[in-house]
Amino acid sequence: MNFDLLKRLCETPGVPSREEPIRALVLQEIRGLVDEVSVDAMGSVIGVKRGAAGSGSGGSGPRVMIAAHMDEIGFLVRHIDDEGFIRLQPVGGFDARVLVAQRVYVHGFAGERLLGALMPASKPTHLLTDEERKKQPTVDELFVDVGLPAERVKSLVEVGDPVTMARSAEIMGDYVVSKTLDNRVSVFVMLEALRALKNHDCDIYAVATTQEEVGLRGATTAAYALQPDIGLAIDVTLAGDLPGGNEHEKITRLGNGTAIKIMDSSLLCHPKLVRHFRDVAEKHDIPYQLEILPRGGTDAGGIQRTRGGVPSFTLSIPCRYVHTVNETAAVKDIEASITLLARYLEEAHTRRYGYDEEVAAS
């Protein structure tokens, strides 16, 4: 596995609406893997790889859109007080319990990256009463201390500047642990599948989407413009193989292979696409597990609802500790996801996912 690329993807900042740094990296990496590249009005990167018999060359191959969102949950600067402390506006879903005493980077408008301590607005632990200790922190109570006087902070930072978590990507045993595996690992899978791809008849639209964490926005608009015949999202899913909890709540397990999604709260995956991915996995001995995610959504939910509807599906990478700085995925599951996506694209043209035969038979 090309860990150097995955590490650079995970450590490059890009909160919703401020994806400039990660977009620059994706543009750099995708250029040699596709025939043409563009950036749409929402900031999504669109790489087009023409198939041997694709619609772009006058043939009959389907238009396949792959969506892997490149934005990460983070913050925007909301206020700078007279002491130089920074208050935050979350962009994406954070659990305040895992944020206390973390470190962040404030990406100032002046071009300087400031390291900061993310702390709750409360008394030191030595001074808390027993009742105060029981109180759970909220995101609204958090502030950032960058260690500078107010006038210096205000010369480097302004309202709207992005703030990201300050953590690196590392190999941990058989796993990768990092912030932003949601969803940079899926951008990695998309890029590496394009690299591993052999002959294919379909036209592939590989889209690194924006603003997924705040409502599937980039994928929805890109799908409306591209008019794909097939929509594929690549995203992480929950791996609940942890101490505690019930067996039926595990969703997926690390090391058991890529996850073929059946449904989440944003879409019911097209049953014929689910079957096709399962058949491809079994044909090539690619380990997989079936996934039903009761809460949470992916870009496929946005693609599915565009224009007259698009047969859509999500391929998932199992991940522990999602939406924390310790998101964890198994190397073998990442590799299985790359292989399954590449092998599917090579035969995407061999099946149709409409319901015309049911009309004819009725």
Secondary structure, 3 states (H helix, E strand, C coil): CCHHHHHHHHHCCCECCECHHHHHHHHHHHHHHCCEEEECCCCCEEEEECCCCEHHHCCCECEEEEEEECCCCEEEEEEECCCCCEEEEEECCCCHHHCCCEEEEEECCCCCEEEEEEEECCCCHHHCCHHHHCCCCCHHHEEEECCCCHHHHHHHCCCCCEEEECCCCEEECCEEEECCHHHHHHHHHHHHHHHHCCCCCCEEEEEEECCHHHCCHHHHHHHHHHCCCEEEEEEEEEECCCCCCCHHHCEECCCCCEEEEEECCCCECCHHHHHHHHHHHHHCCCCEEEEECCCCCCHHHHHHCCCCCCCEEEEEEEEECCCCCCEEEEHHHHHHHHHHHHHHHHCHHHCCCCCHHHHHHC
